[in-house]
Structures are given as C-alpha cells and as structure tokens.
Amino acid sequence: MKSYAALCLLVAPWLHAASPIKALIIDGQNNHKWQETTPVLKKDLESTGKFRVDVATTPPAGADMSTFKPDFSLYKVVISNYNDFPKGGQWPEETRRAFENFVANGGGFVSFHAANNAFPNWPAYNQMIGLGGWMGRNEKSGAYIRFREGRFVKDSSPGPGGHHGKQHEFKVIIRDSSHPITKGLPQIWMHAQDELYDRMRGPGENMTVLATAFSDPETGGSGEHEPMLLALQYGKGRVFHTMLGHGVEAMKCVGFIVTLQRGTEWAATGKVTQKMPADFPTADHVSLRQ
C-alpha cells in the first residue's frame, strides 16, 4: 500500500488546482462583427487556463427580446460584446435589473470596444462603463475626460459624445502603473491598427483611467490624450473597460490580448496573477499573435 505521505503528494496538486473562473460573453447585436470577435474573446480568455467561457446570444435586432434572461449568478464576470446601435433592442427590464444587482453585489463586468455605445438611456449601465459614445450622447450624458498638466479633469463643454478618425497604429500610454491590470507593463506600447475612440462622455465616477492614446488631428482625431483603458467600481463590483479591439486584426495585438486577460481577471477576482509575456509590444513596435 502507498504510504499516507505518498498519497498526499499525489492528491495535493489536485486539491490546490484553482477552479476556472466562470465567464459569460454577451453578444447577438452590434454594428461591429460580433460573430467574428466573440470567438476571439473566448479563445484569448480560455488560453490563459484561468477561465471557462460561455456565450449568451440575444435575439436579432427587431425580434422579441423578452426571452433573453441569462442567469448572471452562475458567473464571476460578464463580458459585453453587445451594442444596440443603431436600432438594436434593449434588454428586458428584468434582465437589466438582474445585471445591475449582479455587478452591484460584487460581480465583474468587462465592456469591450463598442459595448460602450450601448444603452445611452440606462443610467446604471452608464455608471458602470464610465464613458460612452454615439447613440445621441452629448453634454447631458456627462463630461469629456481631459488630461491636463499631468492629471485628469472633467470638461463639460457642449458637444457630441463619441467619434474616431481613420484607423491607424498608435501608442498607448499607461497613466496608472500601480493598478493590478497595468502593473509591470511598459509605460508606452504600440497598438495595432485600430479605431481610436475620442470625445467619449459619461458620468466618469469611481473611475481610474489606466491608459490613454493621443488622438492625432492628422488622422481625424480630437487632438487630445483620450482614455483607452478604464477601471471602475460599481457598488461592490469591478468593471474593466477597454476601448480597443474594433475587429479581428486589431485584436491580434498582444497589448490588447494581455490587457483583456488581465482586466477580466481583475474584474472577476480583484487580483491579477498573470505575468507580462515576452512578446509584449514595445514603444516602437507592434506585436501580433496570429
């Protein structure tokens, strides 16, 4: 018979193996190609070995949304790849209240790229994402966030919310290197060709701007250092908001992949256990994974 000590050595790794974080991606409507980007999100998260990802797909635009009632309580974090722009459907009232309660009571939420266009008239959702764009957003939706003399300030000037110039490669600048999501990452790194969202507006409360990018007027941008990565608190819940990732090509950027993985872990657990990979982009060179 095996000794007790030997049995303990065999069993110990199993006992200490971390259970995967259960995550849910929501898609089904978007003015972006969610059918292509959701599989990438799922692959990127599951490739860490830390997540088990399900997908909940809403009925298509114009269809009855009353049946869309995912059980958020089964998950630690929800990733939205959903956008009702320009004529999509609102989630049912019951689903919206359930989602609010899920995040407020400690559930994690990740807003991916155009998910920040969604639901301009849902106050709780706009509190969660901090900043949003399009769908009629303007000064009544909240302020712009501007970087002035080394700090972020709110600018309540009248004007629309949400814009971008032509797609291009651009530098992402880490503005808070002490946060678990960005700790240890290079202060400046090149992101692959992507939409650079600018003039986003919203409540901007309980929000930390983790990273910005300069929206160059030469590419049709605002001339401002615009927020790209955000960390927020909503009740007891944590929210990671990435404005990166317009399509599959932009999502090949290692900077996008790593910040998505780390941001989702933080939203779910409050911690980041992942190390920076050797192929992370530098200040001068984009790094892609096929």
Salt bridges, closest charged atoms under 4 A:
ASP44 OD1 - LYS43 NZ 3.24
GLU46 OE2 - LYS42 NZ 3.13
GLU93 OE1 - ARG96 NH2 2.96
GLU93 OE2 - ARG97 NH1 1.86
GLU94 OE1 - LYS69 NZ 3.17
GLU100 OE2 - ARG97 NH2 2.38
ASP194 OD2 - HIS191 NE2 2.71
GLU195 OE1 - HIS32 NE2 3.73
GLU195 OE1 - HIS113 NE2 3.10
GLU195 OE2 - HIS164 NE2 3.21
GLU195 OE1 - HIS246 ND1 3.06
ASP198 OD1 - HIS163 ND1 2.92
ASP198 OD1 - ARG199 NH1 3.14
GLU224 OE2 - ARG146 NE 3.84
GLU224 OE1 - ARG148 NH1 2.79
GLU226 OE2 - ARG146 NH1 3.01
GLU249 OE2 - LYS252 NZ 3.12
ASP279 OD2 - ARG289 NE 2.81
ASP284 OD1 - LYS171 NZ 3.62
